[in-house]
Amino acid sequence: MPAFLRTALAATALAAALPMTALAAAPATGNAATAAIGQQLRRYEQVLNASDVDGVMALYADDAVFMPQHSQPAVGRDAVRTAYRQVFSTIKLDVRFQIDEIQQLSPDWALARTRTNGTVKLLASDQPPAGEANQELFVFHREADGQWRFARYLFATTNPPAGR
């Protein structure tokens, strides 16, 4: 085969492969990002209700910040893990998430606004579970492995204060 023909065939093969390479490396956008983030929120609901610290931590980014209500923020994975261990040693949750909004802010950043409703049981009490309702804001980062993880998470109760 003449050298110019080999060169032409190689160039054609390379040109045909480049769009596929670009697609494989492209960040998740639009519906793909929304679906992936929705799946992560459903996983969080499952592991939260199972009091599964390792499952929760699989959803958090390396530089995670967890901002629970009435508490100082837990900054970094070790602090976030400690915070969830404390939560799960104190209460048992049975909640359901409702996703109100997912907004992709850039190829690798997004936010989700959710609400949860269900019950919380104080483990050190013989009282029955009480109503639990929160509103949440998640900031997601798409990490190098392509997974969307919680970079920041904050929640606040929507239950009325006691006595009202």
C-alpha positions as CSV (number, residue, x, y, z in Angstrom):
1,M,0.0,0.0,0.0
2,P,1.5,3.4,-1.0
3,A,2.6,5.6,2.0
4,F,0.2,8.5,1.0
5,L,-2.8,6.0,1.1
6,R,-1.8,4.7,4.5
7,T,-1.4,8.3,5.7
8,A,-4.8,9.3,4.3
9,L,-6.5,6.2,5.9
10,A,-4.9,6.9,9.3
11,A,-6.0,10.5,9.1
12,T,-9.5,9.5,8.3
13,A,-9.6,7.0,11.1
14,L,-8.3,9.6,13.6
15,A,-10.8,12.2,12.4
16,A,-13.6,9.7,12.9
17,A,-12.5,8.7,16.4
18,L,-12.0,12.3,17.7
19,P,-15.7,13.0,18.1
20,M,-16.2,9.8,20.1
21,T,-13.2,10.7,22.4
22,A,-14.7,14.2,22.9
23,L,-18.0,12.7,23.9
24,A,-16.5,10.2,26.3
25,A,-14.6,13.0,28.1
26,A,-17.5,15.5,28.0
27,P,-19.0,16.4,31.4
28,A,-22.6,15.3,32.2
29,T,-25.0,18.1,31.2
30,G,-28.7,18.7,31.2
31,N,-30.7,15.6,31.7
32,A,-27.7,13.3,32.3
33,A,-26.6,15.5,35.2
34,T,-30.1,15.9,36.6
35,A,-30.6,12.1,36.5
36,A,-27.2,11.4,38.2
37,I,-27.8,13.9,40.9
38,G,-31.4,12.6,41.5
39,Q,-29.9,9.1,41.9
40,Q,-27.4,10.4,44.4
41,L,-30.2,12.0,46.4
42,R,-32.1,8.7,46.4
43,R,-29.0,6.9,47.6
44,Y,-28.7,9.4,50.4
45,E,-32.3,8.8,51.5
46,Q,-31.5,5.1,51.7
47,V,-28.3,5.3,53.6
48,L,-29.6,8.0,55.9
49,N,-32.6,5.8,56.9
50,A,-30.2,2.9,57.3
51,S,-27.9,4.9,59.6
52,D,-25.0,3.9,57.2
53,V,-22.0,6.1,57.8
54,D,-19.9,4.5,55.1
55,G,-22.8,4.8,52.7
56,V,-23.2,8.5,53.5
57,M,-19.5,9.1,53.1
58,A,-19.5,7.6,49.6
59,L,-21.7,10.5,48.6
60,Y,-19.5,13.3,49.9
61,A,-16.7,15.0,48.1
62,D,-13.1,15.2,49.4
63,D,-13.5,18.8,50.6
64,A,-17.0,18.3,52.0
65,V,-18.8,20.6,54.4
66,F,-21.9,19.4,56.4
67,M,-23.9,22.2,58.0
68,P,-26.5,20.8,60.3
69,Q,-29.0,23.0,62.0
70,H,-28.0,24.3,65.5
71,S,-24.5,23.1,65.0
72,Q,-21.1,24.3,63.9
73,P,-20.2,23.1,60.3
74,A,-18.3,19.9,59.9
75,V,-15.5,20.7,57.5
76,G,-13.6,18.0,55.8
77,R,-14.3,14.2,55.4
78,D,-13.1,13.3,58.9
79,A,-15.3,15.9,60.6
80,V,-18.3,15.0,58.4
81,R,-17.8,11.3,59.3
82,T,-17.6,12.2,63.0
83,A,-20.8,14.3,62.7
84,Y,-22.8,11.5,61.1
85,R,-21.5,8.9,63.7
86,Q,-22.9,11.3,66.3
87,V,-26.2,11.7,64.5
88,F,-26.7,8.0,64.0
89,S,-25.8,7.2,67.6
90,T,-28.4,9.7,68.8
91,I,-31.4,9.3,66.4
92,K,-33.0,6.9,63.9
93,L,-34.5,8.6,60.8
94,D,-37.3,7.4,58.6
95,V,-37.6,10.1,56.0
96,R,-38.5,10.6,52.3
97,F,-36.9,13.2,50.1
98,Q,-38.8,15.3,47.6
99,I,-36.6,16.9,45.0
100,D,-37.9,20.4,44.3
101,E,-35.1,21.7,42.0
102,I,-31.8,20.6,40.4
103,Q,-29.8,23.3,38.7
104,Q,-26.6,22.6,36.9
105,L,-24.4,25.7,37.4
106,S,-21.5,24.7,35.3
107,P,-20.1,21.4,33.8
108,D,-18.9,20.3,37.2
109,W,-21.1,22.1,39.7
110,A,-24.8,21.9,40.5
111,L,-27.2,22.5,43.3
112,A,-30.3,20.7,44.5
113,R,-33.1,21.9,46.7
114,T,-35.1,19.3,48.5
115,R,-37.6,18.7,51.3
116,T,-37.8,15.7,53.7
117,N,-40.7,14.4,55.7
118,G,-40.9,11.5,58.0
119,T,-40.1,10.6,61.6
120,V,-37.2,10.8,63.9
121,K,-36.7,8.5,66.9
122,L,-34.5,9.5,69.8
123,L,-32.5,6.4,70.6
124,A,-32.0,7.2,74.3
125,S,-35.8,7.7,74.8
126,D,-38.8,5.3,75.1
127,Q,-40.9,8.0,73.4
128,P,-42.4,7.1,70.1
129,P,-41.0,8.6,66.9
130,A,-41.8,12.3,66.3
131,G,-42.5,14.1,63.0
132,E,-39.5,15.2,61.1
133,A,-39.5,17.8,58.3
134,N,-36.7,19.7,56.8
135,Q,-35.7,21.7,53.8
136,E,-32.2,21.1,52.3
137,L,-29.7,22.7,50.0
138,F,-27.0,20.5,48.4
139,V,-24.1,21.8,46.4
140,F,-22.8,19.0,44.1
141,H,-19.3,18.8,42.6
142,R,-18.7,16.4,39.7
143,E,-15.4,14.7,40.7
144,A,-12.6,13.3,38.5
145,D,-14.3,9.9,38.5
146,G,-17.4,11.5,36.9
147,Q,-19.5,11.0,40.1
148,W,-21.6,13.9,41.5
149,R,-20.9,14.2,45.2
150,F,-22.0,16.6,48.0
151,A,-19.5,19.4,48.3
152,R,-21.8,21.3,50.7
153,Y,-25.0,20.2,52.5
154,L,-27.2,22.3,54.8
155,F,-30.6,21.7,56.2
156,A,-33.1,23.5,58.4
157,T,-36.3,22.2,60.0
158,T,-39.7,23.2,58.7
159,N,-41.4,21.9,61.8
160,P,-42.9,24.7,63.9
161,P,-41.1,25.6,67.1
162,A,-42.3,23.7,70.2
163,G,-45.2,25.5,71.8
164,R,-46.7,26.9,68.6
